[in-house]
């Protein structure tokens, strides 16, 4: 368990609450921030007037409604218990995650770490907060799979071994910050996209907590992403792609497959200055 102070920025789905609770149980939480809606802009009006945008939104809403019906995600993460934050006393709700109130809260609390999962993109000046940094749990293996629906695209591309999550530092790009850990879940015959995604998130919650312990011990972690990889956007996943993956799964994409869960930590090389500082601490 870490004694680091942690400010948590997260979404409101059961998976987000599960990860937030795991961090609260394994560190010293000082605040939990959730956004109630994305930031409004004039440009969004034009999008909503575009029939293609309406079609994509409508299709995604119908698809997600069908996939999540019956509280499947809640059951996966919380069993028979209702999903809830264990530290609701620390909760702040804001219109969007880059709201000035969030920046002011970070400046006032001065957390050791800001831990992110399931929010919209973090922008400056929030990027500069957190004594040890601001970190994110991304639902794909960066840099190969950046952006949205990465479990879907790994399966669609015939790469079930590339299903997983990434713990990385946040920089101004999209899932491009320094890598700290890759978490690959167990993959077996009979799994589907949602089960694999949820399993990866559940495994990642423990690794997220372990990251805080490693940071507190001063372990040398983190590697720059040297490959560009590929950025997947929400609009790329349509009903045709859904249908193609369904056919491939039915034809046995995962038939006879078993992959054990794996975690890979990205260690950093020590500089001369790092070695000198470590020797000084020993003395």
C-alpha positions as CSV (number, residue, x, y, z in Angstrom):
1,X,0.0,0.0,0.0
2,X,1.3,3.5,-0.9
3,X,1.1,6.5,1.3
4,X,1.2,8.9,-1.7
5,X,-1.6,11.4,-2.0
6,X,-3.7,10.8,-5.1
7,X,-6.2,12.9,-6.9
8,X,-8.5,10.7,-9.0
9,X,-10.1,11.9,-12.3
10,X,-12.5,9.2,-13.6
11,X,-15.7,8.4,-15.4
12,X,-19.0,7.2,-13.9
13,X,-19.4,3.7,-15.3
14,X,-18.9,0.6,-13.1
15,X,-15.4,0.0,-14.4
16,X,-14.3,3.5,-13.6
17,X,-15.7,3.2,-10.0
18,X,-14.0,-0.1,-9.6
19,X,-10.6,1.3,-10.5
20,X,-11.1,4.4,-8.4
21,X,-12.0,2.2,-5.4
22,X,-8.9,0.1,-5.9
23,X,-6.7,3.3,-5.9
24,X,-8.5,4.6,-2.8
25,X,-7.8,1.3,-1.0
26,X,-4.1,1.3,-1.9
27,X,-3.1,4.9,-1.5
28,X,-4.1,8.1,0.2
29,X,-7.0,9.7,-1.8
30,X,-7.5,13.4,-1.5
31,X,-10.2,14.0,-4.2
32,X,-12.3,12.2,-6.8
33,X,-13.4,14.2,-9.8
34,X,-16.1,13.2,-12.3
35,X,-17.3,15.1,-15.3
36,X,-21.0,15.3,-15.9
37,X,-20.8,16.2,-19.6
38,X,-18.3,17.1,-22.3
39,X,-17.3,20.7,-22.9
40,X,-19.7,22.5,-25.2
41,X,-18.4,24.3,-28.2
42,X,-20.0,26.1,-31.2
43,X,-18.4,23.5,-33.5
44,X,-20.6,20.8,-31.9
45,X,-23.7,22.4,-33.3
46,X,-22.5,21.8,-36.9
47,X,-21.8,18.2,-36.1
48,X,-25.2,17.6,-34.8
49,X,-26.7,19.0,-38.0
50,X,-24.7,16.5,-40.1
51,X,-26.8,13.5,-40.9
52,X,-23.7,11.2,-41.0
53,X,-22.9,12.3,-37.4
54,X,-26.5,11.6,-36.3
55,X,-26.3,8.2,-37.9
56,X,-23.1,7.3,-36.2
57,X,-24.3,8.5,-32.8
58,X,-27.6,6.7,-33.2
59,X,-25.9,3.4,-34.2
60,X,-23.4,3.7,-31.3
61,X,-26.2,4.4,-28.8
62,X,-28.2,1.4,-30.0
63,X,-25.2,-0.9,-30.0
64,X,-24.1,0.1,-26.5
65,X,-27.6,-0.2,-25.2
66,X,-27.8,-3.7,-26.5
67,X,-24.3,-4.6,-25.2
68,X,-24.8,-3.3,-21.7
69,X,-28.4,-4.2,-21.1
70,X,-29.1,-6.1,-17.9
71,X,-26.2,-4.5,-15.9
72,X,-23.6,-6.8,-17.3
73,X,-20.7,-4.4,-16.5
74,X,-21.9,-3.8,-13.0
75,X,-22.2,-7.5,-12.3
76,X,-18.7,-8.2,-13.7
77,X,-17.0,-5.6,-11.4
78,X,-19.2,-5.5,-8.4
79,X,-21.1,-8.9,-8.4
80,X,-24.4,-8.6,-6.6
81,X,-23.5,-5.3,-4.9
82,X,-24.6,-2.0,-6.5
83,X,-21.7,-0.1,-8.1
84,X,-20.6,2.8,-5.9
85,X,-17.6,4.9,-4.9
86,X,-16.3,3.9,-1.4
87,X,-15.2,7.5,-0.9
88,X,-18.1,9.6,-2.0
89,X,-17.1,12.1,0.6
90,X,-14.2,13.1,-1.7
91,X,-16.4,13.5,-4.8
92,X,-16.5,16.6,-6.9
93,X,-18.6,16.8,-10.1
94,X,-17.8,19.3,-12.9
95,X,-19.1,20.0,-16.4
96,X,-15.8,18.9,-17.9
97,X,-12.6,17.6,-16.6
98,X,-10.5,20.7,-17.6
99,X,-12.8,23.0,-15.7
100,X,-11.0,25.8,-13.7
101,X,-12.3,24.3,-10.5
102,X,-10.4,21.1,-11.1
103,X,-7.2,23.1,-11.7
104,X,-7.8,25.1,-8.6
105,X,-8.4,21.9,-6.6
106,X,-5.2,20.4,-7.8
107,X,-3.3,23.6,-6.9
108,X,-4.8,23.6,-3.4
109,X,-4.3,19.9,-2.6
110,X,-0.9,19.5,-4.3
111,X,-1.3,15.8,-4.8
112,X,1.7,13.5,-5.3
113,X,-0.1,11.8,-8.2
114,X,-3.1,12.6,-10.4
115,X,-4.6,9.3,-11.6
116,X,-6.9,9.3,-14.6
117,X,-9.3,6.8,-16.1
118,X,-12.3,7.4,-18.3
119,X,-12.4,11.1,-18.8
120,X,-12.2,13.4,-21.9
121,X,-8.7,14.6,-22.9
122,X,-6.7,16.4,-20.3
123,X,-5.5,19.8,-21.4
124,X,-3.0,22.3,-20.0
125,X,-2.7,23.7,-17.3
126,X,-3.9,20.5,-15.6
127,X,-1.1,18.5,-17.4
128,X,1.5,20.2,-15.2
129,X,-0.1,19.2,-11.9
130,X,0.9,16.2,-9.7
131,X,4.2,16.3,-7.9
132,X,5.2,12.9,-9.4
133,X,3.1,13.3,-12.5
134,X,-0.3,12.7,-14.1
135,X,-1.0,9.2,-15.3
136,X,-3.7,7.5,-17.3
137,X,-5.2,4.0,-17.8
138,X,-5.8,3.5,-21.5
139,X,-7.9,0.7,-22.8
140,X,-5.4,-0.4,-25.5
141,X,-1.7,-1.3,-25.9
142,X,0.0,2.0,-26.9
143,X,1.5,2.9,-29.3
144,X,0.1,0.2,-31.5
145,X,-3.5,0.8,-30.4
146,X,-4.2,4.3,-29.4
147,X,-7.6,6.1,-29.2
148,X,-11.0,4.4,-28.9
149,X,-12.4,0.9,-29.0
150,X,-8.9,-0.7,-29.0
151,X,-10.0,-4.1,-27.8
152,X,-12.4,-4.2,-30.8
153,X,-9.7,-3.2,-33.2
154,X,-7.2,-5.7,-31.9
155,X,-9.7,-8.5,-32.5
156,X,-10.8,-7.0,-35.8
157,X,-7.2,-7.0,-36.9
158,X,-6.8,-10.7,-35.9
159,X,-4.4,-9.8,-33.0
160,X,-6.0,-11.1,-29.8
161,X,-2.5,-11.1,-28.2
162,X,-2.6,-7.3,-28.5
163,X,-5.7,-7.0,-26.3
164,X,-4.9,-5.1,-23.1
165,X,-4.4,-1.8,-21.3
166,X,-1.6,0.7,-20.9
167,X,-0.5,2.8,-17.9
168,X,1.2,5.9,-19.3
169,X,2.1,9.5,-18.4
170,X,-0.2,12.0,-19.9
171,X,1.2,14.5,-22.4
172,X,-0.5,16.9,-24.9
173,X,-1.0,14.0,-27.4
174,X,-3.6,11.2,-27.4
175,X,-2.2,8.2,-25.5
176,X,1.3,9.2,-26.5
177,X,2.9,9.8,-23.1
178,X,5.8,7.9,-21.5
179,X,4.9,4.2,-21.1
180,X,4.9,2.6,-17.6
181,X,3.1,-0.7,-18.0
182,X,1.3,-2.9,-20.5
183,X,-1.3,-5.2,-19.0
184,X,-2.6,-8.1,-21.1
185,X,-5.5,-10.1,-19.7
186,X,-6.2,-13.8,-20.0
187,X,-7.6,-14.7,-23.4
188,X,-9.5,-17.9,-24.0
189,X,-11.9,-19.7,-26.3
190,X,-15.4,-18.4,-25.8
191,X,-14.4,-14.8,-24.8
192,X,-16.0,-11.8,-26.4
193,X,-14.9,-8.2,-26.8
194,X,-16.6,-6.9,-23.6
195,X,-15.3,-9.7,-21.4
196,X,-11.8,-9.2,-22.6
197,X,-12.0,-5.4,-22.2
198,X,-13.4,-5.7,-18.7
199,X,-10.9,-8.4,-17.7
200,X,-8.1,-6.1,-18.9
201,X,-9.4,-3.2,-16.8
202,X,-9.9,-5.4,-13.7
203,X,-6.3,-6.6,-14.0
204,X,-5.1,-3.1,-14.6
205,X,-6.6,-1.8,-11.4
206,X,-4.2,-3.8,-9.4
207,X,-1.3,-2.8,-11.6
208,X,-2.3,0.9,-11.2
209,X,-2.1,0.5,-7.4
210,X,1.3,-1.2,-7.8
211,X,2.5,1.7,-9.9
212,X,1.9,4.1,-7.0
213,X,4.0,1.8,-4.7
214,X,6.8,1.8,-7.3
215,X,6.7,5.5,-7.6
216,X,6.9,5.9,-3.9
217,X,9.9,3.7,-3.7
218,X,11.6,5.8,-6.4
219,X,11.9,3.0,-8.9
220,X,13.2,4.0,-12.3
221,X,10.2,3.6,-14.6
222,X,9.0,4.9,-17.9
223,X,10.0,4.8,-21.5
224,X,9.3,7.2,-24.3
225,X,7.1,5.8,-27.1
226,X,9.4,5.5,-30.1
227,X,6.8,4.2,-32.6
228,X,3.9,6.2,-33.9
229,X,1.4,3.3,-33.8
230,X,-2.1,3.9,-34.9
231,X,-4.9,6.2,-33.6
232,X,-8.4,4.7,-33.8
233,X,-11.3,7.1,-33.7
234,X,-14.9,6.5,-32.6
235,X,-16.3,7.2,-36.1
236,X,-14.2,4.4,-37.7
237,X,-16.2,1.7,-35.9
238,X,-19.5,1.3,-37.8
239,X,-22.1,-1.4,-38.4
240,X,-20.0,-2.9,-41.3
241,X,-17.0,-3.4,-39.0
242,X,-19.2,-4.7,-36.3
243,X,-20.6,-7.3,-38.7
244,X,-17.2,-8.3,-40.0
245,X,-15.8,-9.0,-36.5
246,X,-19.0,-10.9,-35.6
247,X,-18.4,-13.2,-38.5
248,X,-14.7,-13.7,-37.7
249,X,-15.6,-14.5,-34.1
250,X,-18.3,-17.0,-35.2
251,X,-15.8,-18.6,-37.5
252,X,-13.4,-19.2,-34.6
253,X,-11.1,-16.3,-34.2
254,X,-10.4,-17.4,-30.6
255,X,-11.0,-21.2,-31.1
256,X,-8.6,-23.2,-29.1
257,X,-6.7,-20.1,-27.9
258,X,-5.4,-19.6,-24.4
259,X,-3.2,-16.7,-23.4
260,X,-2.2,-16.2,-19.8
261,X,-2.3,-12.8,-18.2
262,X,0.9,-10.8,-18.6
263,X,2.2,-7.5,-17.2
264,X,5.2,-5.7,-18.7
265,X,6.8,-2.8,-16.8
266,X,8.8,-0.3,-18.8
267,X,12.0,0.5,-16.8
268,X,14.0,3.6,-17.4
269,X,17.8,3.8,-17.8
270,X,19.6,5.6,-15.0
271,X,21.6,8.7,-15.8
272,X,24.8,9.7,-14.0
273,X,22.9,12.3,-12.1
274,X,20.4,9.6,-10.9
275,X,23.2,7.4,-9.7
276,X,24.8,10.3,-7.8
277,X,21.5,11.3,-6.1
278,X,20.9,7.6,-5.1
279,X,24.4,7.4,-3.5
280,X,23.8,10.7,-1.6
281,X,20.5,9.3,-0.2
282,X,22.3,6.2,1.1
283,X,24.9,8.4,2.8
